[in-house]
Amino acid sequence: MRISAREWLGQLLDPESFVSWDRPPLEVAASPRYREDLRKASATAGTDESVLTGEGVLRGRQVAVIACEFGFLAGSIGVAASERIVAAVERATELGIPLVASPTSGGTRMQEGTVAFVQMVKIAGAVAAHKSAGNPYLVYLRDPTMGGVFASWGSLGHMTFAQPGALVGFLGPRVYKALYGKDFPEGVQVAENLYHRGVIDGVVPVHVFRRIAHRALSVFSGEAREEEPTATAAGSESAEAAQSAAEGDAAWRSVLASRRPDRPGLRDLLRHVTQRVPLSGTGQGETDRSVVHALARFRGQPCVVFGHDRAGRLGETMGPAALREARRSMALAEELRLPLVLVIDTVGAALSKEAEERGLAPEIARCIADLVTLDTPTVSVLLGQGTGGGALALLPADRVLAATNGWLAPLPPEGASAIVFRDTDHAPELAAAQRISAPALLADGIVDRIVPERPDAADEPVDFALRMVAAIGTELARLRALPLHDLERARRRRYRRLGLPVAGRIEPAR
C-alpha cells in the first residue's frame, strides 16, 4: 500500500516538472549510533532525509510540494526534516503559490526527543502564516500518518484527502498496547472511517486526488478552466542514553513528583487570584471536565485562563471537546484584548475510538496554529505533567514558565521506552536522553523561566501556588507593556528557530 515520496510526486505532477528545493540536511547533535541509523536510512530510502520538497506543475498550475518518505526512519520528523519543511512552506508563501503536502510518518523522531517533538509547533506556525497570506494548502495523507505529524501540519489543510486504506491516527497501535495492555479497537484509525466521521474530506487514489486538487485550485483562484484528460500514474528506531546517571535520576524524579496526587494544580492557583469568573464549555454544546477556564487577575493583571485540571482527576485524559474549549478561550482573549494564560498539567490527550472519530488530532493542530498567530499576549505554564499532543496544544506562547518538576515529552517515558526498547524498563533512561525536564527545556530554549519548588510543590502547596501566581503576574505585566504587533512577530521567530544552533528565545525572564 505504501507509496514512496518520488512515486507520489510522479503521480501528482505533470511529467518532468518537479524541481527540488532541498539543500543538504541541517547538522544536528547525534550519537554515533544515531549517525549510523541516519546513514542506513539514507541508503535504504534513497533520500537524504525523511522529506522531499520543491515545486512542480499540476495540470498547468505551479505548486509547491512537500512529500514525506516513510522509508527513511519511518518518515519521522526531527530538527533537520522540520527545517526543510518550514523552509519550503516559507518559500511557497513568498512566491504566493499553492502548497500541496503529503505526510506519511510514524511521528516525532524519538532519537532527538522533545526538541524534535516541538518542531511541530514551528511547522504549524509556518502553515498558518501561509494560509493567512491567502495561499491554498492541500493535504494528501498517505499510509501511515500518525502522531504529531497528523496532529499538526497533516490536519491544517483547506481540504484533506487520504490514500485508500491508510492508517491515520494520533497514537500508534503498538504504543497503545504497550501503555494499556490491550489492542486499539480495529477499524478506527483507518482513512475511510475518518472520512465517514467527517474528520477528513475524502479517500481517493493519487490520480483522483490530482483531479480534485486541480479543480479546488481553480475554484480558489476564481478561474474557470477546461478539464484535462486524466494523467496515467507514474510508475526500528532507538535512542542513546546521552546524559549522565545523575541527570537521568533527576529527570525521572520530576516525572514521579509530577504524578503525586497531592500536588497542587490549576484550581489551587486560582484560589490565590482575584476577581475570578469561571467559564464552562465550548458554547456549542460540548464540555470536558478535565479542563478549567475562567476570567481572573494575577497580581492585578487581567487575563483569560485555560488549563488542565488535576483536582480529583489524576490520570484523566483530555478529549476533543477540551481542545475546542481551549480555542474558545483563545478567541475570547483575542476579542476582549486580554492576555491568555495556559496551564499544562496532563497525562495527554484521550486515546479512544470516540476521540479519534471526533477529530482529536485536527483540534490539536488548530490549537497550535491559533496560538502561534494569536493577536494577544500569551503565557504558558508547565505546571506538572506535559505529555503528548494534549500538552503541545497549549505550549506556544510569548513566555513559557515551568515548575521545577514540570516536564514535556512526546509520550510518557514508558511509552518512549516501548518504542525504542520494546519494554518499559528503560523509562528513566529515556527521560534523561529525551531532555524532558525543566532544566533541559530551559537550556534548549523551550522554557523561559523555572519557578522553584522547595523541594516539591506537594510539600509546600500554598507557598508554591503564591510563587507561581506572582511569576505569572510579573510576565503578564511585562508582556502588556510591549506593542501587540511586535509580540506575534517575536513569537513566530521564537518557534521558527527552535532546534537551530542558536536558540531563538526572546528576552527570557530570569
LOLO-25457 format. One line per field, with one value per residue (C-alpha): residue number from 1; residue in one letter; x, y, z. Coordinates in steps of 0.05 Angstrom, whole numbers, plus 5000, padded with zeros to 4 digits. Example, Ala and Ser with C-alpha at 12.3 -4.5 7.8 and 13.67 -1.06 7.14 Angstrom:
residues 2
i [1 | 2] .
aa [a | s] .
X [5246 | 5273] .
Y [4910 | 4979] .
Z [5156 | 5143] .
END
This chain:
residues 510
i [1 | 2 | 3 | 4 | 5 | 6 | 7 | 8 | 9 | 10 | 11 | 12 | 13 | 14 | 15 | 16 | 17 | 18 | 19 | 20 | 21 | 22 | 23 | 24 | 25 | 26 | 27 | 28 | 29 | 30 | 31 | 32 | 33 | 34 | 35 | 36 | 37 | 38 | 39 | 40 | 41 | 42 | 43 | 44 | 45 | 46 | 47 | 48 | 49 | 50 | 51 | 52 | 53 | 54 | 55 | 56 | 57 | 58 | 59 | 60 | 61 | 62 | 63 | 64 | 65 | 66 | 67 | 68 | 69 | 70 | 71 | 72 | 73 | 74 | 75 | 76 | 77 | 78 | 79 | 80 | 81 | 82 | 83 | 84 | 85 | 86 | 87 | 88 | 89 | 90 | 91 | 92 | 93 | 94 | 95 | 96 | 97 | 98 | 99 | 100 | 101 | 102 | 103 | 104 | 105 | 106 | 107 | 108 | 109 | 110 | 111 | 112 | 113 | 114 | 115 | 116 | 117 | 118 | 119 | 120 | 121 | 122 | 123 | 124 | 125 | 126 | 127 | 128 | 129 | 130 | 131 | 132 | 133 | 134 | 135 | 136 | 137 | 138 | 139 | 140 | 141 | 142 | 143 | 144 | 145 | 146 | 147 | 148 | 149 | 150 | 151 | 152 | 153 | 154 | 155 | 156 | 157 | 158 | 159 | 160 | 161 | 162 | 163 | 164 | 165 | 166 | 167 | 168 | 169 | 170 | 171 | 172 | 173 | 174 | 175 | 176 | 177 | 178 | 179 | 180 | 181 | 182 | 183 | 184 | 185 | 186 | 187 | 188 | 189 | 190 | 191 | 192 | 193 | 194 | 195 | 196 | 197 | 198 | 199 | 200 | 201 | 202 | 203 | 204 | 205 | 206 | 207 | 208 | 209 | 210 | 211 | 212 | 213 | 214 | 215 | 216 | 217 | 218 | 219 | 220 | 221 | 222 | 223 | 224 | 225 | 226 | 227 | 228 | 229 | 230 | 231 | 232 | 233 | 234 | 235 | 236 | 237 | 238 | 239 | 240 | 241 | 242 | 243 | 244 | 245 | 246 | 247 | 248 | 249 | 250 | 251 | 252 | 253 | 254 | 255 | 256 | 257 | 258 | 259 | 260 | 261 | 262 | 263 | 264 | 265 | 266 | 267 | 268 | 269 | 270 | 271 | 272 | 273 | 274 | 275 | 276 | 277 | 278 | 279 | 280 | 281 | 282 | 283 | 284 | 285 | 286 | 287 | 288 | 289 | 290 | 291 | 292 | 293 | 294 | 295 | 296 | 297 | 298 | 299 | 300 | 301 | 302 | 303 | 304 | 305 | 306 | 307 | 308 | 309 | 310 | 311 | 312 | 313 | 314 | 315 | 316 | 317 | 318 | 319 | 320 | 321 | 322 | 323 | 324 | 325 | 326 | 327 | 328 | 329 | 330 | 331 | 332 | 333 | 334 | 335 | 336 | 337 | 338 | 339 | 340 | 341 | 342 | 343 | 344 | 345 | 346 | 347 | 348 | 349 | 350 | 351 | 352 | 353 | 354 | 355 | 356 | 357 | 358 | 359 | 360 | 361 | 362 | 363 | 364 | 365 | 366 | 367 | 368 | 369 | 370 | 371 | 372 | 373 | 374 | 375 | 376 | 377 | 378 | 379 | 380 | 381 | 382 | 383 | 384 | 385 | 386 | 387 | 388 | 389 | 390 | 391 | 392 | 393 | 394 | 395 | 396 | 397 | 398 | 399 | 400 | 401 | 402 | 403 | 404 | 405 | 406 | 407 | 408 | 409 | 410 | 411 | 412 | 413 | 414 | 415 | 416 | 417 | 418 | 419 | 420 | 421 | 422 | 423 | 424 | 425 | 426 | 427 | 428 | 429 | 430 | 431 | 432 | 433 | 434 | 435 | 436 | 437 | 438 | 439 | 440 | 441 | 442 | 443 | 444 | 445 | 446 | 447 | 448 | 449 | 450 | 451 | 452 | 453 | 454 | 455 | 456 | 457 | 458 | 459 | 460 | 461 | 462 | 463 | 464 | 465 | 466 | 467 | 468 | 469 | 470 | 471 | 472 | 473 | 474 | 475 | 476 | 477 | 478 | 479 | 480 | 481 | 482 | 483 | 484 | 485 | 486 | 487 | 488 | 489 | 490 | 491 | 492 | 493 | 494 | 495 | 496 | 497 | 498 | 499 | 500 | 501 | 502 | 503 | 504 | 505 | 506 | 507 | 508 | 509 | 510] .
aa [m | r | i | s | a | r | e | w | l | g | q | l | l | d | p | e | s | f | v | s | w | d | r | p | p | l | e | v | a | a | s | p | r | y | r | e | d | l | r | k | a | s | a | t | a | g | t | d | e | s | v | l | t | g | e | g | v | l | r | g | r | q | v | a | v | i | a | c | e | f | g | f | l | a | g | s | i | g | v | a | a | s | e | r | i | v | a | a | v | e | r | a | t | e | l | g | i | p | l | v | a | s | p | t | s | g | g | t | r | m | q | e | g | t | v | a | f | v | q | m | v | k | i | a | g | a | v | a | a | h | k | s | a | g | n | p | y | l | v | y | l | r | d | p | t | m | g | g | v | f | a | s | w | g | s | l | g | h | m | t | f | a | q | p | g | a | l | v | g | f | l | g | p | r | v | y | k | a | l | y | g | k | d | f | p | e | g | v | q | v | a | e | n | l | y | h | r | g | v | i | d | g | v | v | p | v | h | v | f | r | r | i | a | h | r | a | l | s | v | f | s | g | e | a | r | e | e | e | p | t | a | t | a | a | g | s | e | s | a | e | a | a | q | s | a | a | e | g | d | a | a | w | r | s | v | l | a | s | r | r | p | d | r | p | g | l | r | d | l | l | r | h | v | t | q | r | v | p | l | s | g | t | g | q | g | e | t | d | r | s | v | v | h | a | l | a | r | f | r | g | q | p | c | v | v | f | g | h | d | r | a | g | r | l | g | e | t | m | g | p | a | a | l | r | e | a | r | r | s | m | a | l | a | e | e | l | r | l | p | l | v | l | v | i | d | t | v | g | a | a | l | s | k | e | a | e | e | r | g | l | a | p | e | i | a | r | c | i | a | d | l | v | t | l | d | t | p | t | v | s | v | l | l | g | q | g | t | g | g | g | a | l | a | l | l | p | a | d | r | v | l | a | a | t | n | g | w | l | a | p | l | p | p | e | g | a | s | a | i | v | f | r | d | t | d | h | a | p | e | l | a | a | a | q | r | i | s | a | p | a | l | l | a | d | g | i | v | d | r | i | v | p | e | r | p | d | a | a | d | e | p | v | d | f | a | l | r | m | v | a | a | i | g | t | e | l | a | r | l | r | a | l | p | l | h | d | l | e | r | a | r | r | r | r | y | r | r | l | g | l | p | v | a | g | r | i | e | p | a | r] .
X [5000 | 5057 | 5075 | 5145 | 5156 | 5181 | 5124 | 5073 | 5107 | 5107 | 5033 | 5013 | 5053 | 5057 | 5114 | 5185 | 5160 | 5187 | 5245 | 5276 | 5285 | 5325 | 5393 | 5436 | 5403 | 5418 | 5471 | 5442 | 5475 | 5477 | 5507 | 5549 | 5492 | 5442 | 5491 | 5495 | 5418 | 5417 | 5468 | 5430 | 5364 | 5392 | 5419 | 5352 | 5306 | 5350 | 5337 | 5380 | 5323 | 5251 | 5221 | 5229 | 5207 | 5204 | 5158 | 5125 | 5066 | 4997 | 4955 | 4988 | 4989 | 5052 | 5050 | 5098 | 5102 | 5124 | 5128 | 5148 | 5189 | 5168 | 5229 | 5274 | 5266 | 5191 | 5183 | 5198 | 5207 | 5268 | 5300 | 5331 | 5267 | 5227 | 5275 | 5267 | 5191 | 5188 | 5236 | 5191 | 5128 | 5160 | 5185 | 5116 | 5087 | 5139 | 5124 | 5049 | 5035 | 4992 | 5024 | 5007 | 5033 | 5033 | 5053 | 5068 | 5102 | 5106 | 5111 | 5166 | 5238 | 5250 | 5326 | 5321 | 5269 | 5229 | 5266 | 5242 | 5172 | 5164 | 5185 | 5111 | 5097 | 5141 | 5115 | 5043 | 5061 | 5091 | 5030 | 4984 | 5023 | 5019 | 4943 | 4936 | 4970 | 4913 | 4950 | 4917 | 4943 | 4921 | 4938 | 4940 | 4952 | 4990 | 4995 | 5012 | 5005 | 5009 | 5026 | 5049 | 5052 | 4977 | 4964 | 4999 | 5012 | 4975 | 4909 | 4913 | 4893 | 4839 | 4819 | 4847 | 4843 | 4876 | 4901 | 4851 | 4862 | 4913 | 4927 | 4914 | 4911 | 4942 | 4974 | 5006 | 4974 | 5040 | 5049 | 4975 | 4983 | 5048 | 5016 | 4947 | 4959 | 4906 | 4898 | 4870 | 4799 | 4800 | 4774 | 4781 | 4848 | 4830 | 4822 | 4753 | 4727 | 4754 | 4721 | 4653 | 4662 | 4676 | 4749 | 4776 | 4744 | 4753 | 4791 | 4817 | 4878 | 4931 | 4909 | 4839 | 4867 | 4906 | 4839 | 4807 | 4866 | 4864 | 4790 | 4799 | 4857 | 4815 | 4759 | 4807 | 4836 | 4768 | 4787 | 4744 | 4787 | 4774 | 4783 | 4843 | 4846 | 4866 | 4942 | 4967 | 5002 | 5077 | 5101 | 5262 | 5287 | 5330 | 5353 | 5420 | 5426 | 5463 | 5460 | 5495 | 5463 | 5453 | 5414 | 5373 | 5354 | 5335 | 5290 | 5256 | 5247 | 5210 | 5165 | 5148 | 5138 | 5091 | 5047 | 5036 | 4961 | 4972 | 5010 | 4976 | 4942 | 4906 | 4849 | 4900 | 4930 | 4861 | 4848 | 4902 | 4879 | 4827 | 4762 | 4757 | 4697 | 4690 | 4671 | 4645 | 4641 | 4652 | 4590 | 4569 | 4541 | 4607 | 4645 | 4704 | 4713 | 4788 | 4799 | 4782 | 4776 | 4760 | 4769 | 4817 | 4871 | 4941 | 4971 | 4925 | 4936 | 4871 | 4871 | 4833 | 4857 | 4852 | 4885 | 4885 | 4854 | 4884 | 4837 | 4806 | 4824 | 4895 | 4908 | 4846 | 4858 | 4830 | 4785 | 4769 | 4717 | 4773 | 4812 | 4751 | 4743 | 4815 | 4801 | 4741 | 4787 | 4836 | 4781 | 4753 | 4821 | 4832 | 4763 | 4768 | 4841 | 4861 | 4924 | 4916 | 4946 | 4951 | 4966 | 4995 | 4986 | 4961 | 4976 | 4957 | 4900 | 4847 | 4865 | 4800 | 4755 | 4710 | 4767 | 4796 | 4728 | 4711 | 4774 | 4824 | 4886 | 4858 | 4837 | 4909 | 4934 | 4885 | 4903 | 4977 | 4964 | 4917 | 4966 | 5025 | 4985 | 4942 | 4937 | 4943 | 4997 | 5004 | 5037 | 5042 | 5056 | 5084 | 5056 | 5067 | 5060 | 5065 | 5050 | 5038 | 4995 | 4948 | 5007 | 5036 | 4969 | 4977 | 5052 | 5065 | 5066 | 5105 | 5132 | 5136 | 5144 | 5157 | 5154 | 5219 | 5186 | 5147 | 5165 | 5146 | 5152 | 5121 | 5099 | 5105 | 5175 | 5145 | 5115 | 5181 | 5215 | 5164 | 5181 | 5256 | 5269 | 5202 | 5195 | 5181 | 5242 | 5284 | 5235 | 5284 | 5339 | 5293 | 5270 | 5342 | 5360 | 5299 | 5314 | 5244 | 5259 | 5250 | 5326 | 5336 | 5277 | 5306 | 5374 | 5340 | 5300 | 5232 | 5222 | 5240 | 5238 | 5235 | 5192 | 5224 | 5194 | 5226 | 5238 | 5170 | 5106 | 5065 | 5103 | 5090 | 5026 | 5006 | 5076 | 5087 | 5019 | 5034 | 5103 | 5072 | 5016 | 5067 | 5110 | 5051 | 5030 | 5101 | 5103 | 5034 | 5056 | 5118 | 5080 | 5025 | 5077 | 5100 | 5067 | 5020 | 5046 | 5116 | 5092 | 5065 | 5127 | 5173 | 5130 | 5137 | 5211 | 5218 | 5186 | 5216 | 5285 | 5272 | 5325 | 5373 | 5444 | 5428 | 5369 | 5311 | 5288 | 5267 | 5288 | 5279 | 5258 | 5305] .
Y [5000 | 5048 | 5100 | 5130 | 5205 | 5203 | 5158 | 5207 | 5266 | 5228 | 5213 | 5283 | 5329 | 5338 | 5295 | 5320 | 5384 | 5373 | 5418 | 5403 | 5458 | 5415 | 5433 | 5385 | 5369 | 5412 | 5380 | 5360 | 5334 | 5258 | 5199 | 5151 | 5102 | 5154 | 5175 | 5103 | 5100 | 5161 | 5131 | 5066 | 5102 | 5143 | 5081 | 5045 | 5101 | 5133 | 5202 | 5245 | 5258 | 5237 | 5292 | 5319 | 5390 | 5430 | 5458 | 5430 | 5437 | 5407 | 5408 | 5472 | 5506 | 5520 | 5489 | 5477 | 5406 | 5371 | 5295 | 5251 | 5188 | 5132 | 5090 | 5140 | 5122 | 5112 | 5183 | 5210 | 5285 | 5313 | 5381 | 5374 | 5349 | 5403 | 5457 | 5431 | 5432 | 5502 | 5529 | 5501 | 5529 | 5598 | 5597 | 5579 | 5636 | 5685 | 5662 | 5665 | 5596 | 5538 | 5485 | 5411 | 5367 | 5292 | 5267 | 5195 | 5186 | 5149 | 5217 | 5250 | 5224 | 5192 | 5196 | 5272 | 5274 | 5334 | 5385 | 5344 | 5340 | 5415 | 5424 | 5411 | 5480 | 5517 | 5475 | 5490 | 5564 | 5567 | 5534 | 5582 | 5641 | 5612 | 5607 | 5675 | 5705 | 5677 | 5617 | 5549 | 5490 | 5420 | 5355 | 5283 | 5233 | 5170 | 5105 | 5112 | 5183 | 5183 | 5223 | 5295 | 5298 | 5283 | 5329 | 5389 | 5402 | 5339 | 5368 | 5440 | 5435 | 5475 | 5406 | 5339 | 5273 | 5206 | 5144 | 5086 | 5041 | 5087 | 5081 | 5152 | 5170 | 5202 | 5144 | 5084 | 5016 | 4987 | 5044 | 5039 | 4965 | 4977 | 5031 | 4999 | 4924 | 4915 | 4925 | 4990 | 4978 | 4956 | 4999 | 5066 | 5092 | 5079 | 5134 | 5110 | 5113 | 5183 | 5204 | 5177 | 5212 | 5279 | 5285 | 5286 | 5305 | 5241 | 5177 | 5172 | 5145 | 5196 | 5203 | 5222 | 5270 | 5302 | 5319 | 5342 | 5386 | 5417 | 5434 | 5461 | 5506 | 5531 | 5550 | 5582 | 5625 | 5645 | 5619 | 5576 | 5524 | 5466 | 5396 | 5357 | 5282 | 5242 | 5231 | 5159 | 5141 | 5142 | 5085 | 5009 | 5067 | 5070 | 5124 | 5134 | 5149 | 5214 | 5242 | 5222 | 5176 | 5236 | 5274 | 5212 | 5205 | 5279 | 5275 | 5212 | 5242 | 5301 | 5252 | 5216 | 5281 | 5308 | 5247 | 5256 | 5260 | 5316 | 5361 | 5430 | 5442 | 5497 | 5503 | 5514 | 5572 | 5603 | 5604 | 5658 | 5703 | 5758 | 5772 | 5701 | 5687 | 5613 | 5596 | 5529 | 5492 | 5509 | 5550 | 5497 | 5442 | 5409 | 5408 | 5369 | 5363 | 5353 | 5428 | 5494 | 5563 | 5630 | 5704 | 5726 | 5774 | 5751 | 5803 | 5855 | 5834 | 5815 | 5753 | 5693 | 5629 | 5560 | 5496 | 5424 | 5409 | 5353 | 5361 | 5292 | 5273 | 5248 | 5205 | 5231 | 5248 | 5306 | 5297 | 5338 | 5379 | 5404 | 5429 | 5463 | 5496 | 5518 | 5550 | 5586 | 5615 | 5638 | 5672 | 5704 | 5732 | 5760 | 5791 | 5821 | 5842 | 5807 | 5765 | 5690 | 5644 | 5569 | 5517 | 5449 | 5391 | 5330 | 5257 | 5271 | 5271 | 5217 | 5152 | 5123 | 5106 | 5165 | 5215 | 5194 | 5198 | 5266 | 5297 | 5297 | 5306 | 5363 | 5400 | 5395 | 5423 | 5481 | 5498 | 5502 | 5544 | 5591 | 5602 | 5617 | 5671 | 5697 | 5773 | 5780 | 5767 | 5695 | 5659 | 5583 | 5548 | 5477 | 5462 | 5387 | 5332 | 5352 | 5291 | 5288 | 5330 | 5350 | 5388 | 5414 | 5444 | 5494 | 5507 | 5561 | 5627 | 5692 | 5668 | 5596 | 5583 | 5515 | 5489 | 5454 | 5386 | 5404 | 5365 | 5359 | 5298 | 5267 | 5207 | 5185 | 5158 | 5089 | 5097 | 5122 | 5062 | 5016 | 5045 | 5045 | 4983 | 4946 | 4947 | 4999 | 4985 | 5039 | 5096 | 5132 | 5128 | 5157 | 5213 | 5238 | 5223 | 5259 | 5322 | 5327 | 5360 | 5434 | 5449 | 5415 | 5452 | 5517 | 5502 | 5484 | 5549 | 5516 | 5545 | 5617 | 5612 | 5560 | 5574 | 5537 | 5481 | 5476 | 5419 | 5392 | 5432 | 5379 | 5392 | 5468 | 5476 | 5546 | 5577 | 5545 | 5569 | 5640 | 5639 | 5614 | 5666 | 5721 | 5696 | 5695 | 5765 | 5791 | 5761 | 5789 | 5859 | 5855 | 5830 | 5881 | 5936 | 5913 | 5932 | 5878 | 5877 | 5861 | 5802 | 5759 | 5772 | 5753 | 5692 | 5666 | 5679 | 5642 | 5578 | 5585 | 5579 | 5522 | 5468 | 5510 | 5521 | 5590 | 5589 | 5633 | 5656 | 5728 | 5764 | 5704 | 5723 | 5702] .
Z [5000 | 5015 | 4963 | 4964 | 4961 | 4890 | 4867 | 4897 | 4863 | 4797 | 4802 | 4825 | 4780 | 4705 | 4675 | 4688 | 4721 | 4791 | 4813 | 4881 | 4933 | 4981 | 5009 | 5049 | 5116 | 5176 | 5221 | 5288 | 5351 | 5345 | 5380 | 5339 | 5339 | 5314 | 5259 | 5237 | 5237 | 5192 | 5144 | 5138 | 5129 | 5072 | 5038 | 5047 | 5025 | 4972 | 5003 | 5049 | 5098 | 5112 | 5069 | 4998 | 4978 | 4915 | 4862 | 4800 | 4754 | 4769 | 4705 | 4683 | 4751 | 4791 | 4860 | 4918 | 4944 | 5007 | 5009 | 5067 | 5055 | 5102 | 5082 | 5120 | 5194 | 5186 | 5159 | 5229 | 5236 | 5271 | 5270 | 5201 | 5168 | 5203 | 5179 | 5107 | 5113 | 5142 | 5090 | 5035 | 5067 | 5074 | 5002 | 4977 | 5017 | 4989 | 4918 | 4932 | 4904 | 4929 | 4973 | 4968 | 5024 | 5031 | 5100 | 5117 | 5183 | 5248 | 5282 | 5323 | 5315 | 5382 | 5377 | 5382 | 5438 | 5460 | 5416 | 5356 | 5385 | 5389 | 5317 | 5301 | 5330 | 5281 | 5222 | 5242 | 5250 | 5181 | 5151 | 5188 | 5161 | 5090 | 5096 | 5128 | 5067 | 5025 | 4995 | 4988 | 5029 | 5007 | 5043 | 5019 | 5076 | 5057 | 5094 | 5152 | 5180 | 5256 | 5318 | 5318 | 5242 | 5236 | 5296 | 5265 | 5191 | 5170 | 5195 | 5174 | 5101 | 5069 | 5045 | 5066 | 5029 | 5043 | 5008 | 5009 | 5069 | 5100 | 5175 | 5201 | 5274 | 5335 | 5374 | 5341 | 5357 | 5385 | 5435 | 5455 | 5470 | 5509 | 5552 | 5563 | 5554 | 5500 | 5426 | 5398 | 5371 | 5299 | 5243 | 5279 | 5253 | 5180 | 5128 | 5107 | 5179 | 5190 | 5125 | 5147 | 5214 | 5180 | 5202 | 5131 | 5064 | 5024 | 5008 | 4937 | 4899 | 4879 | 4807 | 4830 | 4882 | 4825 | 4790 | 4855 | 4872 | 4803 | 4810 | 4880 | 4860 | 4802 | 4850 | 4899 | 4843 | 4816 | 4747 | 4701 | 4665 | 4619 | 4647 | 4622 | 4609 | 4670 | 4672 | 4678 | 4742 | 4743 | 4757 | 5289 | 5319 | 5380 | 5430 | 5463 | 5537 | 5525 | 5595 | 5659 | 5711 | 5757 | 5704 | 5690 | 5763 | 5766 | 5705 | 5729 | 5799 | 5766 | 5729 | 5793 | 5832 | 5778 | 5789 | 5864 | 5877 | 5928 | 5880 | 5872 | 5806 | 5768 | 5818 | 5873 | 5834 | 5822 | 5897 | 5901 | 5845 | 5848 | 5811 | 5785 | 5739 | 5720 | 5648 | 5622 | 5556 | 5484 | 5474 | 5423 | 5468 | 5490 | 5555 | 5583 | 5658 | 5652 | 5639 | 5672 | 5642 | 5674 | 5675 | 5731 | 5754 | 5771 | 5816 | 5787 | 5714 | 5679 | 5634 | 5607 | 5640 | 5609 | 5630 | 5652 | 5719 | 5761 | 5821 | 5832 | 5760 | 5765 | 5703 | 5666 | 5592 | 5553 | 5493 | 5431 | 5470 | 5517 | 5457 | 5429 | 5497 | 5492 | 5425 | 5455 | 5508 | 5454 | 5415 | 5478 | 5498 | 5428 | 5424 | 5493 | 5481 | 5545 | 5555 | 5555 | 5608 | 5591 | 5644 | 5623 | 5672 | 5634 | 5622 | 5550 | 5501 | 5501 | 5466 | 5445 | 5387 | 5403 | 5408 | 5341 | 5306 | 5336 | 5307 | 5365 | 5321 | 5279 | 5342 | 5369 | 5303 | 5304 | 5376 | 5358 | 5295 | 5332 | 5389 | 5343 | 5308 | 5365 | 5369 | 5444 | 5496 | 5519 | 5577 | 5581 | 5647 | 5650 | 5719 | 5722 | 5672 | 5599 | 5557 | 5482 | 5437 | 5493 | 5525 | 5460 | 5442 | 5499 | 5494 | 5441 | 5479 | 5486 | 5553 | 5578 | 5653 | 5685 | 5755 | 5776 | 5768 | 5705 | 5642 | 5569 | 5524 | 5462 | 5503 | 5575 | 5585 | 5590 | 5520 | 5491 | 5522 | 5489 | 5421 | 5428 | 5471 | 5467 | 5542 | 5596 | 5638 | 5604 | 5621 | 5669 | 5617 | 5563 | 5609 | 5610 | 5538 | 5511 | 5553 | 5580 | 5647 | 5663 | 5666 | 5598 | 5568 | 5594 | 5562 | 5496 | 5493 | 5502 | 5571 | 5592 | 5668 | 5722 | 5783 | 5842 | 5884 | 5952 | 5941 | 5918 | 5907 | 5941 | 6006 | 6004 | 5964 | 5987 | 5982 | 5914 | 5888 | 5912 | 5878 | 5812 | 5814 | 5826 | 5769 | 5721 | 5743 | 5730 | 5660 | 5643 | 5664 | 5621 | 5560 | 5565 | 5563 | 5494 | 5428 | 5404 | 5333 | 5359 | 5401 | 5345 | 5303 | 5361 | 5377 | 5306 | 5306 | 5372 | 5347 | 5277 | 5308 | 5357 | 5350 | 5309 | 5334 | 5363 | 5409 | 5389 | 5457 | 5465 | 5528 | 5574 | 5644 | 5700] .
END
